[in-house]
Amino acid sequence: MTALAKALVVAEHNNASIKAATLNTVTAALATGTEVHVLVAGHNAAAAAAAAAQIVGVTKVLHADSAQLADGLAENMAAQVLALVQDGAAGYTHVLFPATAAGKNVAPRVAALLDVAQLSDVTRVVSADTFERPIYAGNAIATVQSTDAIKLMTVRTTGFDAAAASGGAAAVEVVTAAADSGKSSFVGREVTKSDRPELTAAKIIVSGGRALGSNDKFMQVLTPLADKLGAALGASRAAVDAGYAPNDWQVGQTGKIVAPQLYIACGISGAIQHLAGMKDSKVIVAINKDAEAPIFSVADYGLEADLFVAVPELVQSL
């Protein structure tokens, strides 16, 4: 890569602080061998920009501040990224988004407007133009080489360690905010509040499957274990579809991709779609009375037992 090559990481933040997914994305950007800049686009987001400047490895923070950027509307965010990337003098060769709901909302718009291919769910940077990403629900890894002048990608955050959030000293440069596209407007947001850790950021996750049988049993059996461990609660798609757990607890290919230090799967058979969402966990514990359950193939520790007996015993012993 030439010395002029730069990567732009589009930060995810709440206007006051930087979200954890951004730190993993910075690590991916550094692996491309480019100079790494971070875009903080929001409203009254000076605190978030200052936090981004502390990330180790970041050389510059671009701070775009305007009311139309307050809520991360995809059209306005895409316009902001385009304004920076299409400036030939900027020299951006890579644009990276976390593969979160917000990143997946903006990245395709930018890719289409730049007329480049999007590289989705990148889990490893082989070189500046070559990347790995999972396909077939994570059962195969594709190595993809991009010949586009600008490599635009979403980064699966579980594939990269988080960059250090403090210790850096990047310059903060205020940039002109893109005009409001007028194509969408923010109406409202309903945020689920919980005393538990957020699922994708939790170090320990206790997950339940269809074997729990009901919402009452799900909460009655798993909540004490999660409380003891300070864990987040997760669920398989089957459990969510059956109404045992809310949608935002779903772990898997069509839910959330997680990689905690400890993942405890209770009554989860281990369908391929679920494994795709949690098999990168550091330690996997499976409790299932079916000895043939696929979950045991990825578990570090497996307990063939009735979860209604084993989980309460585990809670008692803790």
C-alpha positions in Angstrom: 0.0 0.0 0.0 1.1 3.5 -0.6 1.7 5.9 2.3 -1.3 7.9 1.2 -3.8 5.0 1.5 -6.3 5.6 4.3 -9.2 3.7 5.8 -12.3 5.4 7.1 -14.1 3.7 10.0 -17.7 4.9 10.4 -18.2 5.0 14.2 -21.2 3.7 16.0 -22.0 5.9 19.0 -24.8 7.5 21.0 -23.6 11.1 20.7 -21.9 10.8 24.1 -19.7 7.8 23.8 -18.3 5.3 21.3 -20.0 1.9 21.1 -17.8 -1.2 21.5 -18.4 -2.4 17.9 -16.3 0.5 16.7 -13.3 -0.7 18.6 -13.3 -4.0 16.8 -13.8 -2.3 13.5 -10.7 -0.1 14.1 -8.7 -3.3 14.6 -9.9 -4.6 11.2 -9.0 -1.2 9.6 -5.5 -1.3 11.1 -5.0 -4.8 9.6 -5.3 -3.3 6.1 -2.0 -1.5 6.6 -3.5 1.9 6.1 -3.8 5.1 8.1 -7.0 4.9 10.1 -9.5 7.8 10.4 -12.8 7.6 12.3 -16.0 9.4 11.3 -18.2 10.5 14.2 -21.4 11.9 12.6 -24.0 13.0 15.0 -25.5 16.0 16.9 -23.9 17.5 20.0 -21.5 14.6 19.7 -18.2 16.3 20.8 -17.9 13.8 23.7 -18.1 10.9 21.3 -15.5 12.5 19.0 -13.2 13.1 21.9 -13.6 9.4 22.9 -12.8 8.3 19.4 -9.6 10.3 19.5 -8.5 8.2 22.4 -8.7 4.9 20.5 -5.2 3.5 20.0 -4.2 3.4 16.3 -6.5 6.1 15.1 -4.7 9.1 13.5 -7.6 11.4 12.9 -11.2 11.8 13.9 -13.6 13.6 11.5 -16.4 15.2 13.4 -19.6 16.0 11.5 -22.2 17.7 13.7 -25.7 18.6 12.7 -29.3 18.0 13.7 -30.0 15.8 10.7 -27.3 13.4 11.8 -28.6 13.1 15.4 -30.4 9.8 14.9 -28.3 8.1 12.3 -30.8 8.1 9.5 -29.3 5.9 6.8 -29.8 8.3 3.9 -28.1 11.2 5.7 -25.3 9.0 7.0 -24.7 7.6 3.6 -24.5 11.2 2.2 -22.0 12.1 4.9 -19.7 9.2 4.1 -20.0 9.8 0.4 -19.0 13.5 0.8 -15.8 12.4 2.5 -14.9 9.4 0.4 -15.6 11.0 -3.0 -13.2 13.8 -2.1 -10.2 12.6 -4.2 -7.8 14.5 -2.0 -8.8 12.5 1.0 -7.3 9.3 -0.4 -9.6 6.8 1.2 -9.0 3.3 -0.1 -11.1 1.4 2.5 -14.4 2.2 4.2 -15.4 0.1 7.2 -18.7 -0.3 9.1 -19.4 -2.6 12.0 -21.8 -5.4 10.9 -24.5 -4.1 13.2 -28.0 -3.2 12.4 -26.9 0.4 11.9 -23.9 -0.5 9.8 -25.8 -2.9 7.6 -28.4 -0.1 7.0 -25.9 2.4 5.7 -23.1 0.4 4.0 -25.1 -1.0 1.1 -26.3 2.5 0.2 -22.8 3.8 0.1 -21.5 0.8 -1.9 -24.3 1.3 -4.5 -23.6 5.1 -4.8 -19.9 4.5 -5.2 -20.6 1.6 -7.6 -18.4 -0.8 -5.7 -19.0 -4.3 -4.4 -19.7 -4.6 -0.7 -17.7 -7.1 1.3 -20.1 -8.3 4.1 -19.3 -9.8 7.5 -15.5 -9.7 7.1 -13.9 -11.8 9.8 -10.2 -11.6 8.7 -8.0 -9.2 6.7 -5.5 -11.2 4.7 -4.0 -8.2 2.9 -5.1 -4.8 1.8 -7.3 -6.2 -1.0 -8.0 -9.8 0.3 -10.5 -10.7 3.0 -12.2 -13.7 4.6 -15.9 -13.9 5.3 -18.2 -16.7 6.3 -20.7 -18.3 3.9 -23.3 -21.1 4.2 -24.1 -20.1 7.8 -20.4 -20.1 8.8 -19.8 -23.7 7.5 -17.3 -22.4 4.9 -15.0 -19.4 4.8 -14.7 -17.5 1.5 -11.5 -15.7 0.6 -12.4 -12.7 -1.5 -10.1 -10.4 -3.4 -11.4 -7.0 -4.4 -10.1 -5.0 -7.3 -12.3 -2.0 -6.6 -10.5 1.3 -5.9 -12.4 1.6 -2.7 -12.9 -1.5 -0.6 -16.1 -1.1 1.3 -17.0 -3.6 4.0 -19.0 -4.5 7.1 -16.9 -6.1 9.8 -18.1 -9.0 11.9 -17.0 -7.6 15.3 -16.5 -11.1 16.9 -13.7 -11.8 14.4 -11.5 -9.0 15.7 -10.2 -8.0 19.1 -11.2 -4.6 20.3 -8.7 -1.8 19.9 -7.7 -0.1 23.2 -10.2 2.6 24.0 -7.7 4.9 25.7 -4.1 5.8 25.1 -4.4 7.3 21.7 -4.1 11.0 20.8 -5.7 11.6 17.4 -6.5 15.0 16.1 -10.2 15.9 15.8 -11.1 17.8 12.6 -14.5 19.3 12.2 -16.0 18.6 8.8 -19.0 20.1 7.0 -22.2 18.1 7.6 -24.0 16.8 4.6 -27.3 18.4 3.9 -30.5 16.7 4.9 -31.6 14.3 2.2 -35.3 14.9 3.0 -36.0 11.2 2.2 -36.7 10.1 5.7 -37.4 11.6 9.1 -37.0 10.3 12.7 -40.3 9.6 14.4 -39.4 7.8 17.6 -37.4 5.0 19.2 -38.5 2.4 21.7 -35.5 1.2 23.6 -35.6 -2.0 25.7 -34.3 -1.3 29.2 -32.6 -4.1 31.2 -30.3 -4.4 34.1 -28.5 -7.2 32.3 -25.6 -6.7 29.9 -26.4 -6.0 26.3 -26.4 -9.4 24.4 -23.6 -8.6 21.9 -21.4 -7.0 24.5 -21.9 -9.6 27.4 -19.0 -11.6 28.6 -21.3 -14.4 29.8 -24.6 -15.5 28.1 -27.1 -18.0 29.3 -29.3 -19.2 26.4 -32.4 -21.3 26.3 -34.1 -23.3 23.6 -37.5 -24.8 22.8 -37.0 -27.5 25.4 -37.9 -25.0 28.1 -41.5 -25.4 27.0 -42.9 -22.0 28.0 -42.0 -18.4 28.8 -42.7 -19.0 32.5 -40.3 -22.0 32.6 -37.8 -20.1 30.5 -37.6 -17.3 33.0 -38.0 -19.5 36.1 -35.1 -21.8 35.2 -32.7 -19.5 33.4 -33.0 -16.2 35.3 -31.5 -17.5 38.6 -28.4 -18.8 36.7 -28.0 -15.6 34.7 -28.4 -13.6 38.0 -25.7 -15.7 39.7 -23.3 -15.2 36.8 -24.1 -11.6 35.9 -25.0 -12.9 32.4 -27.1 -11.8 29.6 -30.1 -14.0 28.5 -30.2 -15.4 25.0 -32.5 -17.7 23.1 -32.7 -19.9 20.0 -34.9 -18.9 17.1 -37.3 -21.8 18.0 -37.7 -20.4 21.5 -38.3 -16.9 20.2 -40.8 -18.1 17.6 -42.6 -20.0 20.3 -42.9 -16.8 22.3 -40.7 -18.0 25.2 -38.3 -15.1 24.8 -38.3 -11.6 23.1 -36.9 -11.1 19.6 -33.9 -9.1 20.7 -32.7 -12.2 22.7 -32.4 -14.3 19.6 -28.9 -15.7 18.9 -28.1 -17.1 15.4 -27.8 -16.4 11.7 -31.0 -14.4 11.7 -30.5 -13.0 15.2 -27.4 -11.7 16.9 -23.8 -12.9 16.4 -22.1 -13.2 19.8 -18.7 -14.4 21.0 -18.7 -14.1 24.8 -16.1 -15.6 27.2 -18.7 -18.2 28.3 -21.8 -19.4 26.5 -24.2 -21.7 28.3 -26.7 -23.4 26.0 -29.7 -25.0 27.9 -32.0 -27.2 25.9 -30.7 -26.0 22.6 -30.3 -28.7 20.0 -27.7 -26.8 18.0 -29.3 -26.2 14.6 -26.9 -24.8 12.0 -28.5 -21.4 12.1 -27.9 -21.1 15.9 -24.4 -22.4 15.8 -23.6 -19.7 13.2 -24.3 -17.1 15.9 -22.4 -18.4 18.8 -19.7 -20.9 17.8 -16.9 -18.3 18.2 -17.6 -18.1 21.9 -14.4 -18.8 23.9 -16.0 -21.5 26.1 -19.2 -23.3 25.2 -21.2 -25.3 27.8 -24.1 -27.4 26.6 -26.8 -28.9 28.7 -29.1 -31.3 26.8 -30.7 -34.7 27.5 -30.3 -35.7 23.8 -26.8 -37.2 23.5 -27.0 -36.8 19.7 -27.7 -33.1 19.8 -25.5 -31.2 17.4 -24.7 -28.6 20.1 -22.3 -31.1 21.6 -20.1 -31.0 18.5 -19.1 -27.4 19.3 -19.3 -27.5 23.1 -16.1 -27.5 25.2 -18.1 -29.0 28.0 -21.3 -31.1 27.5 -23.7 -32.3 30.2 -26.2 -34.9 29.1 -28.9 -34.2 31.5 -32.4 -32.9 32.0 -32.0 -29.1 32.2 -34.9 -28.8 34.6 -32.8 -30.8 37.1 -29.3 -29.7 36.1 -29.7 -26.0 35.9 -31.2 -25.6 39.4 -28.4 -27.8 40.8 -25.8 -25.7 39.0 -27.4 -22.5 40.5 -27.3 -24.1 44.0 -23.7 -25.1 43.7 -22.7 -21.6 42.6 
